[in-house]
Amino acid sequence: MLTLEQIKEKIKAGLPGAEVEILDPRKDGVHIKVIVTFAGFEGKPLLQQHRMVYQTLKEELKEKVHALGIETKVRYDG
């Protein structure tokens, strides 16, 4: 089973420069919520932002993660 830290690192690797927070309200490691703040979301609709996050975890979502909630935020640099 993937650890929360491994999930965080996979998202960060797929979205370089992103800030990632992971919440595990049930403390079961499979019903998780990720909060991703990423400058690359700027100008993109919410659905596309969520797809970008899902893409980084495509393999994990097939088997290891049962439920994934996503919250995205645009990080403005400068």
Phi and psi in degrees as GROMACS dihedral restraints (atoms count N, CA, C in turn):
[ dihedral_restraints ]
;  ai    aj    ak    al  type     phi  dphi    fc
    3     4     5     6     1   -73.8    20    10
    4     5     6     7     1   137.2    20    10
    6     7     8     9     1   -82.1    20    10
    7     8     9    10     1   161.5    20    10
    9    10    11    12     1   -61.6    20    10
   10    11    12    13     1   -35.7    20    10
   12    13    14    15     1   -65.5    20    10
   13    14    15    16     1   -38.0    20    10
   15    16    17    18     1   -66.2    20    10
   16    17    18    19     1   -39.1    20    10
   18    19    20    21     1   -62.9    20    10
   19    20    21    22     1   -45.0    20    10
   21    22    23    24     1   -58.2    20    10
   22    23    24    25     1   -45.9    20    10
   24    25    26    27     1   -66.3    20    10
   25    26    27    28     1   -36.1    20    10
   27    28    29    30     1   -64.4    20    10
   28    29    30    31     1   -42.1    20    10
   30    31    32    33     1   -64.8    20    10
   31    32    33    34     1   -44.8    20    10
   33    34    35    36     1   -63.3    20    10
   34    35    36    37     1   -35.4    20    10
   36    37    38    39     1   -69.3    20    10
   37    38    39    40     1   -37.2    20    10
   39    40    41    42     1   -78.8    20    10
   40    41    42    43     1   -24.0    20    10
   42    43    44    45     1  -127.9    20    10
   43    44    45    46     1    75.1    20    10
   45    46    47    48     1   -55.1    20    10
   46    47    48    49     1   130.7    20    10
   48    49    50    51     1    93.2    20    10
   49    50    51    52     1    -4.0    20    10
   51    52    53    54     1   -73.3    20    10
   52    53    54    55     1   148.2    20    10
   54    55    56    57     1   -99.8    20    10
   55    56    57    58     1   131.0    20    10
   57    58    59    60     1  -128.7    20    10
   58    59    60    61     1   128.2    20    10
   60    61    62    63     1  -120.2    20    10
   61    62    63    64     1   137.0    20    10
   63    64    65    66     1  -119.2    20    10
   64    65    66    67     1   130.7    20    10
   66    67    68    69     1  -113.3    20    10
   67    68    69    70     1   138.8    20    10
   69    70    71    72     1  -129.8    20    10
   70    71    72    73     1    73.1    20    10
   72    73    74    75     1   -60.2    20    10
   73    74    75    76     1   -31.6    20    10
   75    76    77    78     1   -88.2    20    10
   76    77    78    79     1    -6.1    20    10
   78    79    80    81     1    56.5    20    10
   79    80    81    82     1    36.6    20    10
   81    82    83    84     1  -115.8    20    10
   82    83    84    85     1    -6.4    20    10
   84    85    86    87     1    75.6    20    10
   85    86    87    88     1    -0.8    20    10
   87    88    89    90     1  -122.4    20    10
   88    89    90    91     1   -15.8    20    10
   90    91    92    93     1  -111.1    20    10
   91    92    93    94     1    89.4    20    10
   93    94    95    96     1  -121.7    20    10
   94    95    96    97     1   161.0    20    10
   96    97    98    99     1  -126.7    20    10
   97    98    99   100     1   134.6    20    10
   99   100   101   102     1  -114.2    20    10
  100   101   102   103     1   139.4    20    10
  102   103   104   105     1  -115.5    20    10
  103   104   105   106     1   115.7    20    10
  105   106   107   108     1  -118.0    20    10
  106   107   108   109     1   122.7    20    10
  108   109   110   111     1  -110.5    20    10
  109   110   111   112     1   121.2    20    10
  111   112   113   114     1  -150.0    20    10
  112   113   114   115     1   128.8    20    10
  114   115   116   117     1   -61.7    20    10
  115   116   117   118     1   -29.6    20    10
  117   118   119   120     1   -67.7    20    10
  118   119   120   121     1    -8.4    20    10
  120   121   122   123     1   -80.1    20    10
  121   122   123   124     1   -15.4    20    10
  123   124   125   126     1   -56.4    20    10
  124   125   126   127     1   130.5    20    10
  126   127   128   129     1    80.9    20    10
  127   128   129   130     1    -1.4    20    10
  129   130   131   132     1  -102.3    20    10
  130   131   132   133     1   140.5    20    10
  132   133   134   135     1   -65.7    20    10
  133   134   135   136     1   158.7    20    10
  135   136   137   138     1   -54.1    20    10
  136   137   138   139     1   -44.1    20    10
  138   139   140   141     1   -59.3    20    10
  139   140   141   142     1   -42.6    20    10
  141   142   143   144     1   -66.7    20    10
  142   143   144   145     1   -37.9    20    10
  144   145   146   147     1   -60.3    20    10
  145   146   147   148     1   -46.0    20    10
  147   148   149   150     1   -65.4    20    10
  148   149   150   151     1   -38.3    20    10
  150   151   152   153     1   -62.9    20    10
  151   152   153   154     1   -36.4    20    10
  153   154   155   156     1   -62.1    20    10
  154   155   156   157     1   -40.8    20    10
  156   157   158   159     1   -69.3    20    10
  157   158   159   160     1   -46.6    20    10
  159   160   161   162     1   -56.4    20    10
  160   161   162   163     1   -39.3    20    10
  162   163   164   165     1   -59.7    20    10
  163   164   165   166     1   -35.0    20    10
  165   166   167   168     1   -69.5    20    10
  166   167   168   169     1   -21.2    20    10
  168   169   170   171     1  -117.6    20    10
  169   170   171   172     1    22.8    20    10
  171   172   173   174     1   -51.8    20    10
  172   173   174   175     1   -48.1    20    10
  174   175   176   177     1   -69.3    20    10
  175   176   177   178     1   -41.6    20    10
  177   178   179   180     1   -64.5    20    10
  178   179   180   181     1   -34.5    20    10
  180   181   182   183     1   -71.7    20    10
  181   182   183   184     1   -17.4    20    10
  183   184   185   186     1   -69.8    20    10
  184   185   186   187     1   -35.0    20    10
  186   187   188   189     1  -133.4    20    10
  187   188   189   190     1   -39.5    20    10
  189   190   191   192     1   -93.0    20    10
  190   191   192   193     1   -30.5    20    10
  192   193   194   195     1  -108.4    20    10
  193   194   195   196     1   121.4    20    10
  195   196   197   198     1   -81.2    20    10
  196   197   198   199     1   -45.1    20    10
  198   199   200   201     1  -139.6    20    10
  199   200   201   202     1   129.1    20    10
  201   202   203   204     1  -127.8    20    10
  202   203   204   205     1   118.5    20    10
  204   205   206   207     1   -98.3    20    10
  205   206   207   208     1   140.1    20    10
  207   208   209   210     1  -125.9    20    10
  208   209   210   211     1   133.1    20    10
  210   211   212   213     1  -124.2    20    10
  211   212   213   214     1   127.9    20    10
  213   214   215   216     1  -118.0    20    10
  214   215   216   217     1   147.9    20    10
  216   217   218   219     1  -138.4    20    10
  217   218   219   220     1   144.7    20    10
  219   220   221   222     1   -86.3    20    10
  220   221   222   223     1   129.8    20    10
  222   223   224   225     1   -95.8    20    10
  223   224   225   226     1   124.7    20    10
  225   226   227   228     1   -99.4    20    10
  226   227   228   229     1   116.8    20    10
  228   229   230   231     1   -93.1    20    10
  229   230   231   232     1   137.8    20    10
